[in-house]
């Protein structure tokens, strides 16, 4: 969630627990459809609903929306879900699992395997490549829907292989492609993400 979307945090929590209806629910739904950052936060908060099962039966019934009688209760429920999500993220959920991608280019003879690890500042990319031109200076480019970023550079070994740890400011969910190029811009391998 970006800083400009911080005001949506409570509304998203209330939306998840079913405490919104009418125009408020529609407004949050539209925002979630348009904002990738808030949608990612929404997806992260969904598991928190299970924590609500620990509330007394009078407060919540499984499969039904919470019945809140006052705006103060609504704010308390939203605050509780945001706090529970923070706790769950820090203490309960293990680190994000790595997503793996691989590709091979028959024309260049280059093949590669990449693992993407989400970080608070973007994405760490662990790349293994082989078949690179020996001694070639290579560049790893992370391509997202909204642009591209140089994630790393290296010189291929005599054996034509490389293990590279690169980083990009783009979140893993926004990446569409990883490109290995020579320093002259020749495409050696494209890995679809």
Helices and strands as residue ranges (DSSP letters): G 3-8, H 9-16, H 22-34, H 36-45, G 46-54, H 71-87, I 88-92, E 99-105, E 110-119, E 122-130, E 137-144, E 147-155, E 162-168, G 172-174, E 175-182, E 187-192
